[in-house]
Amino acid sequence: MPVPSLFRVPGSFPVPGRKGAPRPATPLATPPERAAADQSEAAALPARSQRPFTERRGHEWGGSRGQARSHAPSAAFRDGAGTGSGTGNGTGNGNGTAGPGTAPGAGRWAATACVITGASRGFGRSLARLLAPQLGPGSALLLLARSAAALAELAAELRAGATGNDTGSDTGSDTGSSELRVLCVAADLGCQEGLRRAGAALRELLQDASFGRLLLVNNAGSLGDVSKSFLDLTDLEEINTYFSFNVSSALCLTSTALRAFGARAGSSRSVVNVSSLCAREPFPSWALYCAGKAAREMLFRVLAREEPALRVLSYAPGPLDTDMQLLARSRTGDPGMRRHFQRLQEEGQLIDSSVSAQKLLRLLQEDSFPSGAHVDFFDI
């Protein structure tokens, strides 16, 4: 099978919504206007897909350009730490140091309930390490993943950082320091029992009326069997299991968290979906992954439309040097795709998870994205 054109067409083309040329948000429209808007957006896709692949990577392999919001950042996230990236956008350590435009001493987020799924490794683990120092007095960090041992190790590390010593407790009942509680729940979000456990933990945590801010990061996800082509996907149980973990669990957990937290006066609620270029463009051998990412992103766009008081972001964190990339370059059935992923690794183009996590932290601190937007690592 030939390598898809998005890998072999040279040149760079202007893209609606890219840095320096923000595309205004499309207002609610009558059916004919909506149809015209959809046709206009579809017409922009060829130009976007012909940009050099290194400009378009997101989550594991890419994402589209972000948009600028027309109003000033809200108070909820405009205070924060210094920022840094691997592309020369500044430096920082995510520890509460005031960034550009931030009043001195105004760094940490107090009374924040922060929840991260898929927190035991990779991007989720790196993000937890960066967010923990950002959470101020009265805050709690709930970590969800399947691996109890890896969660316990991370929780102990974060508690030690918050208190100056290791409490040695790995259960959700541990309160950690007076400033930050670190809790962990081992649960398989792809099965009913695991989802029940995670939902119960969310409801128990978020019933605390002292929280004035909610941050939920839907990071958990899997690649699926990328050795299979579309025509090989005939097992209904395999397909349903994939979507249960990668789509349904994110929907259920987000709904549970938002209902439990409620619309508290003066509070802020932010939801992050870890996305990918695969949410927007087809990759051979990756039917399940592309469909799962696309479905998730549309779910969160609908949420942003239905709940305008929420802050909703789909973030594509770049080609990360994780176990998922290892699977991509060793198991992908399409030969051209597999060779491309191998070249990314050989040419040193993979990104450390902590670098991308720092960029997401910067996005949340600045809070300048339009709710429901898809923002790529390389846009920041």
C-alpha positions as CSV (number, residue, x, y, z in Angstrom):
1,M,0.0,0.0,0.0
2,P,1.4,3.4,-0.9
3,V,2.4,5.8,1.9
4,P,-0.4,8.3,2.6
5,S,0.0,11.6,0.9
6,L,0.2,13.4,4.3
7,F,3.7,11.8,4.6
8,R,5.1,12.5,1.2
9,V,3.7,15.8,-0.2
10,P,6.3,18.5,0.4
11,G,5.6,22.2,1.0
12,S,3.8,24.2,3.6
13,F,0.4,25.7,3.2
14,P,-1.5,28.3,5.2
15,V,-4.1,26.8,7.5
16,P,-7.2,28.4,8.9
17,G,-6.9,28.7,12.6
18,R,-3.1,28.5,12.8
19,K,-1.0,30.8,14.9
20,G,-1.1,34.4,13.6
21,A,-4.4,33.8,11.8
22,P,-7.0,32.7,14.3
23,R,-10.3,31.4,12.9
24,P,-13.3,32.9,14.7
25,A,-15.6,30.5,16.4
26,T,-18.6,29.5,14.2
27,P,-21.9,30.7,15.8
28,L,-25.0,28.6,16.0
29,A,-26.5,28.7,12.5
30,T,-29.6,27.8,10.6
31,P,-29.4,24.5,8.7
32,P,-28.4,26.0,5.4
33,E,-25.7,28.2,7.1
34,R,-24.5,25.2,9.1
35,A,-24.2,23.1,5.9
36,A,-22.1,25.9,4.3
37,A,-19.9,26.1,7.3
38,D,-19.4,22.3,7.3
39,Q,-18.4,22.4,3.6
40,S,-16.0,25.3,4.2
41,E,-14.3,23.3,7.1
42,A,-14.1,20.2,4.9
43,A,-12.5,22.2,2.1
44,A,-9.7,23.3,4.5
45,L,-8.6,19.7,5.2
46,P,-6.5,19.1,2.0
47,A,-4.3,22.1,2.8
48,R,-3.9,21.0,6.4
49,S,-3.0,17.4,5.4
50,Q,-0.4,18.6,2.9
51,R,1.7,20.4,5.5
52,P,5.0,18.7,6.4
53,F,4.3,15.9,8.9
54,T,6.7,17.4,11.4
55,E,4.4,20.5,11.6
56,R,1.3,18.5,12.2
57,R,2.0,16.0,14.9
58,G,-0.3,15.6,17.9
59,H,-0.9,13.0,20.7
60,E,1.2,10.2,19.3
61,W,1.5,11.7,15.8
62,G,-0.3,15.0,15.3
63,G,-3.1,17.5,15.6
64,S,-4.6,20.5,13.9
65,R,-3.9,24.1,14.8
66,G,-5.5,25.7,17.8
67,Q,-7.6,28.9,17.8
68,A,-7.3,32.1,19.8
69,R,-10.1,33.2,22.0
70,S,-11.4,36.7,21.8
71,H,-11.7,37.5,25.5
72,A,-9.2,37.7,28.2
73,P,-8.1,34.7,30.4
74,S,-10.4,34.1,33.3
75,A,-9.2,34.3,36.9
76,A,-9.6,30.5,37.2
77,F,-6.3,29.6,35.4
78,R,-4.5,32.8,34.6
79,D,-2.3,32.6,37.7
80,G,0.4,30.0,37.3
81,A,3.9,28.6,36.9
82,G,6.6,29.5,34.4
83,T,6.5,27.5,31.3
84,G,8.9,25.5,29.1
85,S,9.1,23.5,25.9
86,G,11.5,21.7,23.7
87,T,11.0,24.3,21.0
88,G,12.4,27.4,22.6
89,N,9.2,28.9,24.0
90,G,10.7,29.7,27.4
91,T,11.7,27.8,30.5
92,G,10.1,26.8,33.8
93,N,9.5,24.0,36.1
94,G,5.8,24.0,36.8
95,N,6.4,24.6,40.5
96,G,4.3,27.7,41.0
97,T,6.8,30.3,39.8
98,A,4.9,33.2,38.3
99,G,4.9,33.3,34.5
100,P,4.8,36.2,32.1
101,G,1.9,38.6,32.9
102,T,1.2,37.0,36.3
103,A,1.3,39.0,39.5
104,P,4.2,38.0,41.7
105,G,3.3,35.4,44.3
106,A,0.0,34.5,42.5
107,G,1.1,31.0,41.3
108,R,-0.7,28.0,42.9
109,W,-4.3,26.9,42.5
110,A,-6.0,26.6,45.9
111,A,-9.0,24.4,46.7
112,T,-8.7,22.5,43.5
113,A,-10.0,19.0,42.8
114,C,-7.8,17.5,40.1
115,V,-8.4,14.1,38.5
116,I,-6.1,12.4,36.0
117,T,-7.0,9.1,34.3
118,G,-4.2,6.9,32.9
119,A,-1.9,8.4,35.5
120,S,0.4,5.4,36.1
121,R,2.7,5.9,33.2
122,G,3.6,8.0,30.2
123,F,1.9,11.4,29.6
124,G,-0.5,11.0,32.5
125,R,2.4,10.3,35.0
126,S,4.4,13.3,33.7
127,L,1.4,15.5,34.0
128,A,0.7,14.4,37.5
129,R,4.2,15.3,38.5
130,L,3.8,18.8,37.1
131,L,0.4,19.5,38.4
132,A,1.0,18.4,42.0
133,P,3.3,21.4,42.8
134,Q,0.7,23.7,41.1
135,L,-2.1,22.6,43.5
136,G,-2.2,24.8,46.6
137,P,-3.8,24.6,50.0
138,G,-7.0,22.6,50.3
139,S,-6.4,20.8,47.0
140,A,-6.7,17.1,46.1
141,L,-5.2,15.0,43.3
142,L,-7.0,11.8,42.4
143,L,-5.0,9.4,40.2
144,L,-6.8,6.7,38.2
145,A,-5.2,3.8,36.3
146,R,-5.2,0.0,36.0
147,S,-1.8,-0.7,37.7
148,A,-2.1,-0.5,41.5
149,A,1.6,-0.8,42.0
150,A,2.6,2.0,39.6
151,L,-0.1,4.2,41.1
152,A,1.1,3.6,44.6
153,E,4.7,4.4,43.6
154,L,3.6,7.7,41.9
155,A,1.4,8.6,44.8
156,A,4.1,8.0,47.3
157,E,6.5,10.2,45.3
158,L,4.0,13.0,45.1
159,R,3.2,12.9,48.8
160,A,6.8,13.0,49.6
161,G,7.2,16.1,47.5
162,A,4.3,17.7,49.2
163,T,5.1,16.9,52.7
164,G,8.9,16.4,52.7
165,N,8.6,12.8,53.6
166,D,6.9,9.6,52.4
167,T,3.7,8.8,54.3
168,G,3.8,5.2,53.1
169,S,0.1,5.0,52.5
170,D,-1.3,4.0,49.1
171,T,-5.0,4.1,49.7
172,G,-7.6,6.8,48.8
173,S,-8.1,7.5,52.5
174,D,-4.7,9.1,52.9
175,T,-4.8,12.8,53.4
176,G,-1.2,13.6,52.7
177,S,-0.2,17.1,53.8
178,S,-2.5,19.9,54.9
179,E,-2.0,21.5,51.4
180,L,-2.4,18.6,49.0
181,R,-4.1,15.2,49.3
182,V,-2.9,12.6,46.9
183,L,-5.4,9.7,46.3
184,C,-5.2,6.8,43.9
185,V,-7.7,4.3,42.7
186,A,-6.7,1.2,40.7
187,A,-9.5,0.5,38.3
188,D,-10.0,-0.9,34.8
189,L,-12.1,1.7,33.2
190,G,-13.0,-0.6,30.3
191,C,-15.2,-2.8,32.6
192,Q,-18.3,-2.1,34.6
193,E,-16.8,-2.8,38.0
194,G,-13.8,-0.7,37.3
195,L,-15.9,2.2,36.1
196,R,-18.1,1.8,39.2
197,R,-15.1,2.0,41.5
198,A,-13.8,5.1,39.7
199,G,-17.2,6.8,39.8
200,A,-17.6,6.1,43.5
201,A,-14.2,7.7,44.2
202,L,-15.2,10.7,42.2
203,R,-18.5,11.2,44.0
204,E,-16.8,10.8,47.4
205,L,-14.1,13.3,46.6
206,L,-16.3,15.9,44.9
207,Q,-19.0,16.1,47.6
208,D,-16.5,18.3,49.5
209,A,-18.0,21.7,49.1
210,S,-14.7,23.5,49.9
211,F,-13.4,22.9,46.4
212,G,-13.7,25.9,44.2
213,R,-12.1,24.4,41.1
214,L,-12.4,21.1,39.2
215,L,-9.8,19.9,36.6
216,L,-10.5,16.6,35.0
217,V,-7.9,15.2,32.5
218,N,-9.2,12.3,30.4
219,N,-5.9,10.7,29.5
220,A,-6.5,7.0,29.6
221,G,-6.5,5.3,26.3
222,S,-5.2,2.4,24.3
223,L,-3.9,1.8,20.7
224,G,-5.8,-1.3,19.9
225,D,-4.6,-4.0,17.5
226,V,-3.0,-2.0,14.8
227,S,-1.8,-5.1,13.0
228,K,-5.3,-5.4,11.6
229,S,-6.8,-3.6,8.6
230,F,-10.4,-2.5,8.5
231,L,-11.4,-5.7,6.8
232,D,-9.8,-7.8,9.7
233,L,-12.1,-6.2,12.3
234,T,-14.9,-8.7,12.5
235,D,-15.0,-9.6,16.2
236,L,-17.8,-7.6,17.8
237,E,-16.5,-8.3,21.3
238,E,-13.0,-6.9,20.5
239,I,-14.6,-3.8,19.0
240,N,-17.0,-3.2,21.8
241,T,-14.2,-3.7,24.4
242,Y,-12.1,-1.1,22.7
243,F,-14.8,1.5,22.5
244,S,-15.9,0.8,26.1
245,F,-12.5,1.7,27.4
246,N,-11.5,4.5,25.0
247,V,-14.8,6.3,24.5
248,S,-17.6,5.2,26.9
249,S,-15.5,5.4,30.0
250,A,-14.4,9.0,29.3
251,L,-18.1,10.0,28.8
252,C,-19.3,8.3,31.9
253,L,-16.5,9.6,34.2
254,T,-16.8,13.1,32.9
255,S,-20.6,13.2,33.4
256,T,-20.2,11.7,36.9
257,A,-17.6,14.3,37.9
258,L,-19.5,17.2,36.6
259,R,-22.7,16.1,38.2
260,A,-21.0,15.5,41.5
261,F,-19.2,18.8,41.5
262,G,-22.2,20.8,40.3
263,A,-22.4,24.4,39.3
264,R,-21.0,26.1,42.4
265,A,-21.1,29.9,42.7
266,G,-17.8,31.4,41.8
267,S,-16.2,28.1,40.9
268,S,-14.5,27.0,37.7
269,R,-14.7,23.6,35.9
270,S,-12.2,22.5,33.2
271,V,-12.2,19.2,31.3
272,V,-9.2,18.1,29.1
273,N,-9.4,15.4,26.5
274,V,-6.1,14.0,25.3
275,S,-6.6,13.8,21.6
276,S,-4.6,13.1,18.4
277,L,-4.3,13.9,14.7
278,C,-6.1,10.5,14.3
279,A,-9.2,12.2,15.5
280,R,-9.3,14.2,12.3
281,E,-7.4,12.2,9.6
282,P,-7.4,8.5,8.6
283,F,-4.4,6.3,9.2
284,P,-4.2,2.8,7.5
285,S,-4.3,0.0,10.1
286,W,-5.6,2.3,12.7
287,A,-9.4,2.2,12.2
288,L,-10.2,1.6,15.9
289,Y,-7.8,4.2,17.2
290,C,-8.9,6.9,14.7
291,A,-12.6,6.2,15.3
292,G,-12.1,6.3,19.1
293,K,-10.2,9.6,19.0
294,A,-12.7,11.1,16.7
295,A,-15.7,10.0,18.8
296,R,-14.1,11.3,22.0
297,E,-13.3,14.7,20.5
298,M,-16.9,15.1,19.2
299,L,-18.3,14.2,22.6
300,F,-16.3,17.0,24.2
301,R,-17.2,19.5,21.5
302,V,-20.9,18.7,22.2
303,L,-20.2,19.2,26.0
304,A,-18.6,22.6,25.3
305,R,-21.7,23.6,23.3
306,E,-24.2,22.3,25.8
307,E,-22.3,23.7,28.9
308,P,-20.9,27.2,28.0
309,A,-19.8,27.8,31.6
310,L,-17.3,24.9,31.2
311,R,-13.8,25.1,29.9
312,V,-13.2,22.2,27.5
313,L,-10.0,21.4,25.7
314,S,-8.8,18.6,23.4
315,Y,-5.0,18.6,23.5
316,A,-2.8,16.7,21.1
317,P,0.5,16.4,23.0
318,G,2.9,15.5,20.1
319,P,4.8,12.3,19.1
320,L,5.6,11.1,22.6
321,D,8.4,8.7,23.4
322,T,6.1,6.1,25.2
323,D,5.2,2.5,25.1
324,M,2.4,3.3,22.6
325,Q,5.0,4.6,20.1
326,L,6.9,1.3,20.5
327,L,3.8,-0.6,19.6
328,A,3.2,1.7,16.7
329,R,6.6,1.1,15.1
330,S,6.6,-2.7,15.8
331,R,3.0,-3.7,15.3
332,T,1.4,-1.4,12.7
333,G,0.2,-3.6,9.8
334,D,0.6,-1.0,7.1
335,P,4.3,-1.1,5.9
336,G,4.5,2.6,5.0
337,M,3.0,3.7,8.3
338,R,5.3,1.3,10.3
339,R,8.4,2.6,8.5
340,H,7.4,6.2,9.2
341,F,7.1,5.6,13.0
342,Q,10.4,3.8,12.9
343,R,12.0,6.9,11.3
344,L,10.5,9.2,13.9
345,Q,12.4,7.2,16.6
346,E,15.6,6.8,14.6
347,E,15.8,10.6,13.8
348,G,15.2,11.6,17.4
349,Q,11.8,13.3,16.7
350,L,10.0,11.8,19.6
351,I,9.1,14.2,22.5
352,D,9.6,13.5,26.2
353,S,6.2,13.3,28.0
354,S,7.3,15.9,30.5
355,V,8.0,18.5,27.8
356,S,4.5,18.1,26.4
357,A,2.9,18.0,29.8
358,Q,4.5,21.4,30.5
359,K,2.8,22.8,27.4
360,L,-0.6,21.6,28.6
361,L,0.0,23.2,32.0
362,R,0.8,26.4,30.2
363,L,-2.5,26.2,28.2
364,L,-4.4,25.7,31.4
365,Q,-2.7,28.6,33.2
366,E,-3.2,31.0,30.3
367,D,-6.8,29.8,29.7
368,S,-6.9,31.5,26.3
369,F,-8.3,28.6,24.2
370,P,-11.9,28.6,22.9
371,S,-13.9,26.0,24.8
372,G,-14.1,22.9,22.8
373,A,-10.9,23.7,20.8
374,H,-8.4,21.1,19.5
375,V,-4.9,22.5,20.3
376,D,-1.7,20.9,19.2
377,F,1.7,20.7,20.9
378,F,3.3,22.6,18.1
379,D,0.8,25.5,18.3
380,I,2.1,26.6,21.7
